[in-house]
Amino acid sequence: MPDLNLSTSDQLFTRAKDLMPGGVNSPVRAFRAVGGHPVFMKSAQGAWLTDVDGNRYLDFINSWGPMILGHAPQVVLDAVQHALPDSLSFGAPTRREVEMAELICEMVPSVEKVRLVNSGTEATMSAIRVARGYTGRAKILKFEGCYHGHGDSFLISAGSGALTLGTPDSPGVTQGVAQDTLTAPYNDLAATRQILEANPGQIAAMIIEPVVGNIGLVPPAEGFLQGLRELCTQHGIVFIFDEVMTGFRLARGGAQELFGVLPDLTTLGKIIGGGMPVGAYGGRRDIMDQVAPAGKVYQAGTLSGNPIATAAGLAQLRYLQEHPELYQELDRISARLADGTRQIAAELGLNYTVNRVGSMWNVFFTAQPVTDLASAKTSDLEAFGRYFRAMLHRGMYLAPSQYEAVFISTAMTDDLVDLYLTACRESMREAHGL
Ligand code: KE4
């Protein structure tokens, strides 16, 4: 494995562990699942990250999705620099919030009314609260391995960092909360139907990642989303697409545009803020009008609609709205990366599963098809950890967990794909002693 000087990162991590839980501000950053210490980043430009020791990496996480235009895109920097002199926050309504709401309603097919918040977690927590307030029902249904942020109701069979760290059902979530969260296997319409029939008139909302990014990448089976749409309509259940990852990434209108299935509510995050903290939830007018102060379902936030965050988010969303051709290019480049990875594994006799939808994909270290949490768990986590470290030492910054997807930006070009494929071939060999 090529050598890598990580001395400054290691020094910072030693200090950080004494000051912050696990030395990080979000668990999945801690590299716990892949071994070694996290790398501390200093700067980034386009497709490239630079760490505090001066090492450079091709970025396949892009801040877990937000940096779809690559790092420091001029259009976003210009918008933020223009907004800065007017102060950073008012706690009062601003023009940009109106423009942001108009653009979200224009881009996302099912959204008629929207509320801005500060993270994906706030968006999903608020969406299920308004669904409960609208229906007067208590229970929600989520899918095993899906991750909807760290709200108590969602830390039941959760994916992403919770799955990575083996705590899909977190301590601190009370029985009183857990009893109102039902779970079904992803892609299992029959099991879902049975749960709805066993809980008539009790389920307020069904929340789903329309394409799962938190098991690793798991696409919906043919007809699955449409089947759920019909079940929710039949049972009077609020159907929520958690598009925090897929929104504005899989198409301008996200997964609901790509698959032609309209939810009742949509939660958004990541790309919407252009790298700044922004989340949003929105959908049917009759449901959103239940939210205070229009209705009685309370939800609030000091920095919601923050003028600097909305400047960054608006600039990025406007660019995506005005350049639909970039989605075809993202798909082409992502196909080269994913298909190349699958081919390299096959040439080595590994036959690993690579799942992809648009610019979200990942390689599972298993030869089985991966269609849900159970099949994802057949992956060889030790081999994945060896592969991750081998790639890191070759300047490839992948998601530090088998149960995460990678996110490609428009800054990824064919020559960079070639660099990746060379590193992938060497690292796959190294990880398996071939
Ligand atoms: P945030 O609260 O992290 O902004 O969003 C929560 C969330 C909600 N819904 C989906 C589908 C998500 O993927 C997320 C957050 N995604 C993780 C990555 N798997 C964020 C990275 C992290 O936790 O540090």
Boltz pocket constraint, residues with backbone or C-beta under 6 A from the ligand:
constraints:
  - pocket:
      binder: B
      contacts: [[A, 26], [A, 27], [A, 28], [A, 29], [A, 64], [A, 118], [A, 119], [A, 120], [A, 121], [A, 122], [A, 124], [A, 147], [A, 148], [A, 149], [A, 150], [A, 160], [A, 161], [A, 209], [A, 213], [A, 214], [A, 242], [A, 243], [A, 244], [A, 245], [A, 269], [A, 270], [A, 279], [A, 403], [A, 404]]
      max_distance: 6.0
